[in-house]
Amino acid sequence: MRTLHPRPDAMQPDLLGGGSGAPAAIHRLFFALIPDEAVAKQIETVATGVAASQLLRARMVRRSRYHATLHFLGDHHELRQDIVRAAISAGGKVQASPFDLVLDTATAFHGREPPCVLRSSEEPAALQTLWQDLRQALVLAGLGSHISRSFAPHVTFAYSRGGLPPSTRVEPVAWRVEGFALLHSVVGAGEYQLLDAWRFQSR
């Protein structure tokens, strides 16, 4: 597994600052698959088509924020460097090869603003193996209490403001998955920040 270099400021405790009296920031950590620009554009095209064909009233997700979460490591009042270090250590222990993921179904999850997502009708076994191997590495790194026991891979493209849209098949988006990343975000503030990333090695 080859590690990609994170941004130089990736390990700063609070990247967005905030003056006194500001609402407490919520720092979110998670592992995710990130599509390259070509795949992200395909997702955006499909998402726009779904929104138009279903007359969807929704808050659309920016293309730069498309991702498929592997493991969510919780919301915190600060960027927890202990969790970051343990997560980076766990990520570096995962061995995997590139695989293909085809997103061919648009559906939605229940919620106050139901997430509208793209999913695969046939999830590749390699994706489940990646999730399991990363989960085991996180448990061994002492982060078992932070992670989920279930996995429903998807890419969120919008949040519905008009009820739960129906599931529908869409033009397939072929995604060659070649690695995964550890991301940090401050809820409601800007883009995700790349903390570290790993590329799969072809076998």
Secondary structure, 3 states (H helix, E strand, C coil): CEEECCCCCCCCCCCCCCCCCCCCCCEEEEEEECCCHHHHHHHHHHHHHHHHHCCCCEEECCHHHCCEEEEEEEEECCCCHHHHHHHHHHHCCCCCCCEEEEEEEEEECCCCCCEEEEECCCCCHHHHHHHHHHHHHHHHCCCHHHCCCCCCCCEEEEEECCCCCCCEEEEEEEEEECEEEEEEEECCEEEEEEEEEEECCCC
